[in-house]
Every structure is written in structure tokens, then in C-alpha cells.
Amino acid sequence: MTDELQQIASQPPRERADAARNRLRVLEAAARLFAEHGVERVTMDAVAQAAGVGKGTVFRRFGDKSGLALALLDERERELQQAVLSGEPPLGPGAPAKERALAFLDAYVSYLADHLELIRLSETATPGARYRIGAYRFWHRHLAILCAGTGDPDYLAHALLGTVDADLATVLREEGYTWERIRRGVRDLAERVLG
């Protein structure tokens, strides 16, 4: 399982030193501005100005705000992927499949709670964007492997990931759900489905 997941895990970008410095400056500026003003209220122009780079540099590198969100999330996704690949059980190897799946979903709810606006932007930039993100393919494959022997593991993995959709979490939060209530709901459903 680890070899298969290693092949689709996110890798840091390879780039020239000056491009890496500019990338870091833009990401630091974006993270600061998003934290201060919220993702919706920050423009790409404001990010470029705060980073001290040209607007064209930001647009060429990231495309749009959703591309910027993806880049900001990339490091956090790699951390969670590494925990899945080589962390302590039950999130990492060494625990039964059901326990690992539940631990992953719990960790993903925490990830959502910490980065909801950015994740939502990256997942809803265009129709179906969520399913084209490399991290989604990793999460899906991980759950499908853990769900082996439960009917259609590929479909089940998609269904379980549907419980941690950023758009759904946003609506639930607007309806007054706490993160703990969301976490309990995800776990309850997953336990019932996984048997």
C-alpha cells in the first residue's frame, strides 16, 4: 500500500532559487492577508503588492486565487500524507484498516477546521475541481485500499470523502454545527459503513 501511495503523494516543486524566493514571498503574503481579511476579500493584486512582486508574476505562477489556495494547502497536505505513509498508528501504518480509515477522517476534519476557506476555494474553483486535485486522488486511493473487501471500495472511498467536503462543511458551520459535531457525524457514518 505504501509504495502505491508514495507514487501519488505530493512532491515539493523544483524551481530556480529566485523563483523559489518569489514563490515563498507570495505565499507568505497571501497567508498573512487571508488570515487578516479572509480569502474572499483579498485580491491577487493585493497579494502581489504585499509580496513586492509584479502582478504578472503572481498570475503566471498561480493562475488565480484558487491556484494560490492550492499552493498554500500543498505543504499542509504533504504533512498529512506523510503521517498516513509513515506516521504513528492508527493514522500511519500498523493499525487495522477500519481504525486507520477513522483516524484519517478525523485528521481530515481537523485539516478542514484549520483551512476551510482555502480548501473550499480550491475545491470549488471550477466544476469538479475537487476531484482533479492530486491530494484528492491520494486521499481516495488511501481510503479505497483501507476499504478493500467492503463491496465497491472505490465508490465507498468517494462516499466517505463526501462527508468531509469543504462546501458541505461550510453549510454545516453556517447552520451552527460545531467542528466537534461534524467530527462525530463523520465518524458515526464511517463506523456504520465500515462495519
CORLINPE-V698589 format. One record per backbone hydrogen bond with DSSP energy under -0.5 kcal/mol. NH is the residue of the N-H (numbers start at 1). CO is the residue of the C=O. If there is no record, write none. Layout:
BEGIN
nh=<NH,NH>
co=<CO,CO>
END
This chain:
BEGIN
nh=<5,6,7,8,8,9,20,21,22,23,24,25,26,27,28,29,30,31,32,33,34,35,36,37,38,41,42,42,47,48,49,50,51,52,52,53,58,59,60,61,62,63,64,68,69,70,71,72,73,74,75,76,77,78,79,80,81,82,83,84,85,86,87,91,92,95,100,101,102,103,104,105,106,107,108,109,110,111,112,113,114,115,116,119,120,121,122,123,124,125,129,130,131,132,132,133,133,136,137,138,139,140,141,142,143,144,145,146,147,148,150,152,153,156,157,158,159,160,161,162,163,163,164,165,169,170,171,172,173,174,175,176,177,182,183,184,185,186,187,188,189,190,191,192,193,194,195>
co=<1,2,3,4,5,5,16,17,18,19,20,21,22,23,24,25,26,27,28,29,30,31,32,33,34,38,38,39,43,44,45,46,47,48,49,48,54,55,56,57,58,59,62,64,65,66,67,68,69,70,71,72,73,74,75,76,77,78,79,80,81,82,83,88,88,92,96,97,98,99,100,101,102,103,104,105,106,107,108,109,110,111,112,115,116,117,118,119,120,121,126,123,128,128,129,129,130,133,133,134,135,136,137,138,139,140,141,142,143,145,147,150,151,152,153,154,155,156,157,158,159,160,161,162,165,166,167,168,169,170,171,173,172,178,179,180,181,182,183,184,185,186,187,188,189,190,191>
END
